Amino acid sequence: MTIGRTLGTGPDSTWKPWNYERRLKDAQAVSDFKRKKKIEEFSKNRNDRSKVTTFISSIGSRQEFVPYLEMYVDEVKPEPLHNTNNAWQAWNSDILTSAMKMTGNQDLAKANGNIDALSRQSALAKYLSCLEGTMKATRLAKNVRKWFAERNEKSNKNFQYRFTGKESKIFCWYFAYLCKELKNTTGITQSMLCHVTSLAYSGLCLRNSVALYSRVHITEADIDTLHKQCELYFNCQVLMLGKTTPTAWTIGKAIPYYTSELHKELGYGLGLNSMQGREAKHARLSSYSQNTTRGKRLRWWQIFKHEYMETMWLRLHEPTKLSYRSGCVVGDEAPRPVKKELYIPSWCNSTSCYCGLPLLEAKCDICNSENV
């Protein structure tokens, strides 16, 4: 994918947002094609599907049917949370693959599915230790252990793990720790060192982008910064890592455009469209319903009473409780923020580098920035 291209409505824009009329035109063209080739409307035959998708691609579209939302489909915007999760999921897969390559096939074979049998100085052992110790990403670490134990039976099986908002925030805070662990591995080659450094820069640009496009309240200056950070992230993915994925394109091109459009239209950022916290809230409400004792008629009354007590009453009567205050907790292996919505940790402005690592020298060996 060529860098330097843009999404917009101007004459110089490479990609232009679809409108409802274009979608209807493309859907009608696909319907006519199916009728001409005598293909059923919802055919699941592989050959038929291949013909249909090839035709859709040939007309420069991805629209097969009339949108169920009809004209309201033009109001659809990129969703920040899932793009963030997908981006960090791909980033983790890349650094895990790098750790596997640095460990070497011979040492991996000797481990025989037992990841604890690896030397503590191996790249994969350092990666896992950082997940479990510094980052506290326990669920992800358990899945890595399980995948490694099964990889001998299914050697071609790639690691699969669906990131949630929790893992994405953890990686925003501690991605530099993973990169530093791999960079300090004995015997690392120059090509792998360059790749890990590129991952560190990509993670820094991604974290800065996430911190901006996840906001509800945003300024014009923030939007300008967002455009730069998203472009840097996309360029790093294409030029330095060789990754051209739909998620990288969405973050690099679509999200800055739609954030700017939403701010011009409503005065808010793309965080207004975020799913952040909704799934967790639904799970919490479901747990409240399991404890109701007043019958079906008063069930919702009791559920919302529980929610009011937790989200409002307790905070009003215990305003000094630690979990309600912003800032960070220090004294562990690494600083930990208390305010959960922070993507850029608060300690980056005190005793640490901008990437989140402790600044022990004049310059950080990961992002090369100075603590000024």
VENRAWO-V418438 format. One record per helix or strand of 2 or more residues. SS is the DSSP state (H for helix, E for strand). FROM is the first residue (numbers start at 1). LEN is the number of residues. Records with the same first field share a line. If there is no record, write none. Layout:
BEGIN
SS->FROM-LEN + FROM-LEN
END
This chain:
BEGIN
H->20-18 + 46-13 + 70-6 + 80-24 + 105-7 + 115-3 + 123-10 + 138-13 + 165-19 + 190-24 + 220-21 + 246-21 + 270-4 + 278-12 + 299-19 + 322-3 + 346-4
E->328-2 + 336-2
END
